[in-house]
Amino acid sequence: MKKITKIALAATILTSALNADVVKHFGVTAINSDVKLENADKFTEYGVNFGLTKYFDSNILLGVDASITFGNMDFSSNGQTESILMTGVAGDVKAGYSFFDRKVDLYATIGFAGQGFDNGESDSIGFGYGAGVQYNFAQHWAVAADYKKYDMDFEGLVDYDLNRVGVTVKYLF
């Protein structure tokens, strides 16, 4: 009996996976970032985003996203402010649920972020989590908003939190 139950469960999962729709996307994003460092504060990043989402018949969704961003971060020291170009990469895995005939997606994310600074001497990397919502307003277009929080490590010297609120316009194909 246990074997029959396991076979039936495996067949159900396999059938669901084979019937899943995969949607790829490319997007442009704007992110308001906030860092918790004593000499830096908020900054804006811009970038590109790409990935894919697999929609199952049960309306569950699974996906992966990657992004490349850039922005200027202002550092203050000794009464002087220096603007440093920051480039970033991030990768996330998401899981969620799609509502209203796949018009609205709610999801949670886990992933990593890396930052490099144009002074050539410093990099940081961190892991984090977040949540988001996506509205698929046309057959090939969507807009997404999300919040992500990363625990960053600045070359083993300083740990800081990176909080991001982003909006992305996506082309779906």
C-alpha positions as CSV (number, residue, x, y, z in Angstrom):
1,M,0.0,0.0,0.0
2,K,2.8,2.4,0.8
3,K,4.4,1.8,-2.6
4,I,1.2,2.5,-4.4
5,T,0.8,5.8,-2.4
6,K,4.4,6.8,-3.2
7,I,4.0,6.0,-6.9
8,A,0.7,8.0,-7.0
9,L,2.3,10.9,-5.2
10,A,5.3,10.9,-7.6
11,A,3.1,10.6,-10.6
12,T,1.0,13.6,-9.4
13,I,4.1,15.7,-8.8
14,L,5.7,14.8,-12.1
15,T,2.4,15.5,-14.0
16,S,2.1,18.8,-12.3
17,A,5.7,19.7,-13.1
18,L,5.3,18.7,-16.8
19,N,2.2,20.8,-17.1
20,A,3.8,23.9,-15.6
21,D,4.2,27.0,-17.7
22,V,7.6,28.7,-17.7
23,V,7.7,32.5,-18.2
24,K,11.0,34.3,-18.8
25,H,11.4,38.0,-18.2
26,F,13.8,40.9,-18.7
27,G,13.3,44.1,-16.8
28,V,14.6,47.4,-15.7
29,T,14.6,48.3,-12.1
30,A,14.9,51.2,-9.7
31,I,15.9,50.5,-6.1
32,N,15.9,52.7,-3.0
33,S,18.6,51.3,-0.8
34,D,19.3,52.0,2.8
35,V,22.5,50.9,4.6
36,K,23.1,50.9,8.3
37,L,26.7,52.4,8.5
38,E,27.7,55.3,10.6
39,N,29.1,57.2,7.5
40,A,26.6,56.2,4.8
41,D,22.9,56.3,4.5
42,K,20.4,56.0,1.6
43,F,21.2,55.8,-2.1
44,T,19.4,54.9,-5.3
45,E,20.4,52.1,-7.6
46,Y,19.3,51.4,-11.2
47,G,19.8,48.2,-13.1
48,V,18.5,45.3,-15.2
49,N,16.8,42.1,-14.0
50,F,16.3,38.8,-15.7
51,G,14.9,35.4,-14.7
52,L,12.2,32.8,-15.1
53,T,9.2,31.7,-13.2
54,K,7.5,28.4,-13.3
55,Y,3.7,28.4,-12.8
56,F,2.1,25.1,-11.7
57,D,-1.5,24.1,-12.2
58,S,-2.1,24.6,-8.5
59,N,-1.1,28.3,-8.9
60,I,2.1,27.8,-6.9
61,L,5.1,29.5,-8.5
62,L,8.8,28.9,-8.3
63,G,11.4,31.1,-9.9
64,V,14.9,32.5,-10.1
65,D,16.0,36.1,-10.7
66,A,19.3,37.8,-11.2
67,S,20.1,41.5,-11.4
68,I,22.9,43.8,-12.1
69,T,22.7,47.3,-10.6
70,F,24.7,50.5,-10.2
71,G,24.4,53.7,-8.1
72,N,26.3,56.3,-6.2
73,M,26.7,55.9,-2.5
74,D,27.7,59.0,-0.4
75,F,30.2,58.5,2.4
76,S,30.8,61.2,5.0
77,S,34.1,61.4,6.8
78,N,35.7,64.3,8.7
79,G,33.0,66.7,7.5
80,Q,33.5,65.9,3.8
81,T,31.2,63.8,1.6
82,E,32.5,61.5,-1.1
83,S,30.3,59.9,-3.7
84,I,31.5,56.4,-4.7
85,L,30.1,54.5,-7.6
86,M,28.7,51.1,-6.4
87,T,28.0,48.2,-8.7
88,G,26.0,45.2,-7.5
89,V,24.9,41.8,-8.5
90,A,22.1,39.8,-6.8
91,G,20.5,36.4,-7.3
92,D,17.3,35.2,-5.7
93,V,15.1,32.1,-5.6
94,K,11.4,32.8,-5.1
95,A,8.4,30.8,-4.2
96,G,4.8,32.0,-4.0
97,Y,1.3,31.9,-5.2
98,S,-0.5,33.4,-8.2
99,F,-4.0,34.8,-7.9
100,F,-6.7,36.0,-10.3
101,D,-5.9,33.8,-13.2
102,R,-2.1,34.6,-12.9
103,K,-2.7,38.4,-12.8
104,V,-1.2,38.9,-9.3
105,D,1.8,37.0,-7.9
106,L,2.8,37.1,-4.2
107,Y,6.1,35.6,-3.4
108,A,8.9,35.3,-0.8
109,T,12.6,35.3,-1.8
110,I,16.0,34.2,-0.5
111,G,19.3,35.0,-2.1
112,F,22.6,36.8,-2.1
113,A,23.9,40.3,-3.0
114,G,27.4,41.5,-3.8
115,Q,28.6,45.0,-4.0
116,G,31.8,46.5,-5.5
117,F,33.0,50.0,-5.1
118,D,34.9,52.1,-7.6
119,N,37.8,52.8,-5.2
120,G,39.0,49.3,-6.2
121,E,39.7,48.4,-2.7
122,S,36.5,47.1,-1.2
123,D,33.8,44.6,-1.8
124,S,30.9,43.2,0.2
125,I,28.7,40.2,0.0
126,G,25.7,39.0,1.9
127,F,22.7,36.7,2.1
128,G,19.1,37.8,2.7
129,Y,15.4,37.4,2.3
130,G,12.4,39.4,1.1
131,A,8.9,39.5,-0.2
132,G,7.2,40.9,-3.3
133,V,4.2,41.3,-5.5
134,Q,3.9,41.3,-9.2
135,Y,1.0,42.6,-11.3
136,N,0.9,41.1,-14.9
137,F,-1.1,43.9,-16.5
138,A,-0.8,42.7,-20.1
139,Q,0.2,39.5,-22.0
140,H,3.9,40.5,-22.1
141,W,4.2,43.2,-19.5
142,A,4.4,43.2,-15.7
143,V,5.3,45.5,-12.9
144,A,6.8,44.2,-9.6
145,A,7.5,45.7,-6.2
146,D,9.6,44.0,-3.6
147,Y,11.5,44.5,-0.3
148,K,14.7,42.7,0.4
149,K,17.0,42.7,3.4
150,Y,20.6,41.5,3.2
151,D,23.1,40.9,6.0
152,M,26.3,42.2,4.3
153,D,29.9,41.5,5.2
154,F,32.4,44.3,4.2
155,E,35.6,42.3,3.6
156,G,35.4,40.8,7.1
157,L,35.8,44.2,8.7
158,V,32.2,45.5,9.1
159,D,28.8,43.8,9.0
160,Y,25.9,46.0,7.9
161,D,22.3,45.6,6.8
162,L,21.3,46.5,3.3
163,N,17.6,47.2,2.9
164,R,16.2,47.5,-0.6
165,V,12.8,48.6,-1.9
166,G,12.6,48.1,-5.6
167,V,10.2,48.6,-8.5
168,T,10.8,46.6,-11.8
169,V,9.0,46.9,-15.1
170,K,9.3,43.5,-16.9
171,Y,8.9,42.3,-20.4
172,L,7.6,38.6,-20.3
173,F,8.3,36.1,-23.0
